[in-house]
């Protein structure tokens, strides 16, 4: 796969990144537009993952509204590979990293998504996982009737539909693998590439997760990660904590993000600031940098998607 994309900036300097990010956001505001009409609406473009012209669907399920614009990061679902803008970017970047290695082994911190299924189709050595339940052991193979899908009490019928759909998909997939990214079951030096898509903000102790990535990556292996990050702020903010006995304490109003395993969503433990790059370096990762991608001609419009790249 051709490298295809050049980041608008790649740096470990917050001021440099923020300056370019402001320029990219301004370009998006003046250049990007969504067709008029009731959702879903469609944008035509080229998908680097499919390596073909495609149609990207905007249905506002990931947020946004017709009068304010879509969630450029999580919308724009490709009609062919069914991935969002962010997922397609991660797939492309990870495939480029893997292409330069002999029989690469990849680990994705997800197992129920179009991103995972695409890698399973195109690469031979792919592992994936989900965090299923606190009672599961790392590496445990979980069957559909062992899942714990949360029920959103304000929308119980939708939750039941979600649970049934998840159970069927898990059955067809032959089960799921549970992993806690702070204590992975994999041996040291297992993977050439790790892909983490919006996971670390939901981990009670992200520094331990970064250390585990160092442990299971091969020498010179690469971690590619996305997560919400405020690059205008130096310091990360802890929103919630878990005590050693598992008791949850909140330091701020609870915030939940979408979770393919639960209609309740996943609790956010950390709002990351720029210091997360130092935290990753302190865990043993090398050459930690943040890149910003915007490429409307390649199916990636919007104000830019930030991706962290680091090496073991």
C-alpha positions in Angstrom: 0.0 0.0 0.0 1.3 3.4 -1.0 2.1 5.8 1.9 -0.5 8.1 0.3 -0.8 10.6 3.2 1.6 13.2 4.5 0.7 14.8 7.8 0.2 18.5 8.0 2.5 18.5 11.0 4.4 15.9 13.0 6.1 17.1 16.2 6.5 16.8 19.9 6.2 20.5 20.5 2.8 21.7 21.6 3.0 25.3 20.2 4.1 24.1 16.8 1.3 21.6 16.6 -1.3 24.1 17.9 -0.3 26.6 15.3 -0.8 24.2 12.4 -4.0 22.8 13.9 -5.5 26.3 13.9 -4.6 26.7 10.2 -6.1 23.3 9.3 -9.3 24.1 11.2 -9.6 27.4 9.3 -9.1 25.6 6.0 -11.8 23.1 6.9 -14.2 25.9 7.8 -13.8 27.6 4.5 -13.4 24.5 2.2 -15.5 21.7 3.6 -19.2 21.6 3.0 -21.9 19.0 3.5 -24.6 18.5 0.8 -28.0 20.0 1.7 -30.9 17.7 2.5 -32.1 15.4 5.2 -29.6 12.9 6.6 -28.1 10.7 5.6 -26.2 12.7 3.0 -23.3 11.6 0.9 -19.9 12.9 -0.1 -18.0 11.4 -3.0 -14.2 10.8 -2.7 -11.4 8.3 -2.8 -10.9 5.8 0.0 -7.3 4.9 0.6 -8.3 1.7 2.4 -10.4 0.4 -0.4 -8.0 2.0 -3.0 -11.0 3.1 -5.0 -13.5 5.8 -5.5 -16.2 5.6 -2.9 -19.2 7.3 -1.2 -18.9 8.5 2.4 -22.2 8.6 4.3 -22.9 11.3 6.9 -25.8 10.3 9.2 -25.0 12.4 12.3 -25.2 9.3 14.5 -21.7 10.1 15.9 -22.8 13.7 16.8 -23.1 17.0 15.0 -26.2 18.3 13.2 -27.1 19.5 9.7 -27.0 23.1 10.9 -23.7 22.9 12.7 -21.9 20.2 10.7 -21.0 16.6 11.2 -18.6 15.0 13.6 -15.9 14.9 10.9 -13.8 12.5 12.9 -16.3 9.7 13.6 -18.7 10.2 10.7 -18.1 9.8 6.9 -18.7 6.1 6.8 -17.3 4.5 3.6 -20.0 2.7 1.7 -17.5 -0.2 0.9 -15.3 -0.8 4.0 -17.8 0.7 6.5 -15.1 2.6 8.4 -15.4 6.1 9.7 -12.9 8.9 8.9 -10.8 8.1 11.9 -10.9 4.3 11.4 -9.9 4.6 7.7 -7.0 6.8 8.6 -5.7 4.4 11.3 -6.2 1.4 8.9 -4.1 3.1 6.2 -1.3 4.3 8.6 -1.1 0.9 10.3 -1.1 -1.0 6.9 1.8 1.2 5.8 3.7 0.5 9.0 3.1 -3.3 8.6 4.0 -3.3 4.9 7.6 -2.6 5.6 8.0 -5.7 7.8 8.3 -9.4 7.2 5.2 -11.4 8.3 4.1 -8.6 10.6 2.2 -9.3 13.7 -0.5 -6.8 14.6 -2.6 -6.2 17.8 -5.7 -4.1 17.7 -7.3 -2.9 20.9 -10.7 -3.8 19.4 -12.4 -6.9 18.0 -15.9 -6.0 16.9 -15.3 -3.2 14.4 -14.9 -2.9 10.7 -11.3 -1.8 11.3 -10.5 -5.2 13.0 -12.4 -7.2 10.3 -10.5 -5.4 7.5 -7.1 -6.3 9.1 -8.2 -9.9 9.5 -9.0 -10.1 5.8 -5.7 -8.5 4.7 -3.0 -9.6 7.1 -2.2 -13.1 8.4 -1.1 -12.4 12.0 -3.7 -10.2 13.6 -4.9 -10.3 17.2 -7.7 -8.2 18.6 -9.5 -7.8 21.9 -12.2 -6.0 23.9 -12.5 -5.1 27.5 -15.5 -7.2 28.4 -16.0 -7.3 32.1 -14.0 -6.9 35.3 -14.5 -10.6 36.2 -12.8 -11.8 33.0 -9.2 -12.8 33.0 -6.7 -11.4 30.4 -6.7 -13.6 27.4 -10.0 -15.2 28.2 -12.1 -16.4 25.3 -15.6 -15.1 25.9 -18.7 -16.6 24.2 -21.9 -14.7 23.4 -23.8 -15.9 26.5 -20.9 -14.7 28.7 -21.1 -11.1 27.6 -22.3 -8.3 29.9 -24.1 -5.8 27.6 -25.1 -2.8 29.6 -28.7 -1.6 29.4 -29.5 2.0 28.9 -32.6 2.4 31.1 -33.7 5.5 29.1 -33.8 3.5 25.9 -34.3 -0.2 26.9 -35.6 -1.4 23.5 -32.6 0.1 21.7 -30.3 -1.5 24.3 -31.9 -4.9 23.8 -31.6 -4.6 20.1 -27.9 -3.7 20.5 -27.3 -6.7 22.8 -29.0 -9.1 20.4 -26.9 -7.7 17.5 -23.7 -8.0 19.5 -24.5 -11.5 20.6 -25.1 -12.6 17.0 -22.0 -11.0 15.7 -20.0 -12.6 18.6 -21.5 -16.0 17.8 -20.6 -15.7 14.1 -17.1 -14.5 15.0 -16.6 -17.5 17.3 -16.3 -15.5 20.5 -14.3 -12.5 21.7 -11.0 -12.2 23.5 -10.9 -10.2 26.7 -7.8 -8.1 27.5 -7.1 -5.5 30.2 -4.5 -3.2 28.5 -2.8 -2.6 31.8 -2.0 -6.3 32.1 -2.0 -7.9 28.7 -1.8 -11.7 28.4 0.6 -11.6 25.5 4.3 -12.6 25.8 7.0 -9.9 25.5 8.1 -8.9 22.0 4.9 -10.2 20.4 3.9 -7.5 17.9 5.3 -5.3 15.2 2.4 -2.8 15.3 -0.2 -2.0 17.9 -3.3 0.0 16.9 -5.3 1.7 19.7 -8.3 3.7 18.6 -9.8 5.8 21.3 -9.1 3.4 24.2 -6.6 5.0 26.5 -9.0 7.7 27.8 -11.1 4.8 29.3 -8.2 3.2 31.1 -7.9 3.9 34.9 -4.1 3.9 34.8 -3.0 4.8 31.3 0.7 4.9 32.2 0.5 1.2 33.0 -1.1 0.6 29.6 1.8 2.4 27.9 4.3 0.2 29.8 2.4 -2.9 28.6 2.6 -1.6 25.0 6.4 -1.3 25.4 6.6 -4.8 26.8 4.6 -6.6 24.0 6.0 -4.6 21.1 9.0 -6.0 19.4 12.2 -3.9 19.3 11.4 -0.9 17.0 7.7 -1.9 16.9 5.2 0.9 16.5 2.2 2.1 18.5 -0.4 4.1 16.6 -3.0 5.7 18.9 -5.9 8.1 18.7 -7.8 9.5 21.6 -9.4 12.9 22.4 -6.7 15.3 23.4 -6.7 19.0 24.1 -3.5 20.2 22.5 -4.0 23.7 23.9 -3.6 22.4 27.4 -0.3 21.1 28.9 -1.8 19.0 31.8 -4.1 16.0 31.6 -7.1 16.0 33.9 -8.1 12.9 35.9 -11.9 12.6 35.8 -12.3 9.3 37.7 -10.2 6.8 39.7 -10.4 3.2 40.7 -9.2 2.2 44.1 -7.3 -1.1 44.6 -10.5 -2.8 45.7 -12.3 -1.6 42.5 -14.3 1.2 44.1 -15.0 4.1 41.6 -14.5 7.7 42.7 -15.4 10.6 40.4 -13.4 13.8 40.3 -15.7 15.4 37.7 -19.1 14.8 36.2 -19.1 11.5 34.5 -18.6 11.5 30.7 -19.3 8.4 28.5 -18.2 7.6 25.0 -19.6 5.0 22.6 -18.8 1.4 23.4 -19.6 -1.4 20.9 -20.1 -3.8 23.8 -22.5 -1.7 25.8 -25.2 0.8 25.1 -24.3 2.5 28.4 -21.0 3.6 26.9 -17.5 3.7 28.4 -16.6 6.0 31.2 -13.8 8.5 30.5 -11.1 8.4 33.2 -8.7 11.0 31.7 -9.0 14.1 29.6 -5.5 14.1 28.0 -3.4 17.2 27.6 -0.1 17.5 25.8 1.7 16.0 28.8 0.5 12.5 27.6 3.5 12.5 25.2 5.8 12.8 28.2 3.9 10.1 30.0 4.3 7.8 27.1 8.0 8.5 26.9 8.3 7.9 30.6 6.8 4.5 30.1 9.6 3.6 27.8 8.2 4.5 24.4 10.7 6.3 22.0 10.3 9.0 19.4 6.8 9.9 20.6 5.2 12.5 18.3 1.8 13.8 17.3 0.8 14.1 13.7 -2.2 15.9 12.2 -3.9 14.6 9.0 -6.3 16.4 6.7 -6.6 15.2 3.1 -10.0 15.8 1.5 -8.8 14.4 -1.8 -8.2 11.0 0.0 -11.5 10.9 1.9 -10.2 12.8 5.0 -11.9 16.2 5.2 -12.5 18.1 8.4 -10.4 20.0 10.8 -7.8 17.2 11.1 -7.3 14.0 12.9 -4.5 13.7 15.4 -2.5 10.4 15.6 0.3 9.6 18.1 3.1 7.5 16.8 5.7 6.0 19.1 8.3 3.2 18.9 9.4 0.6 21.4 
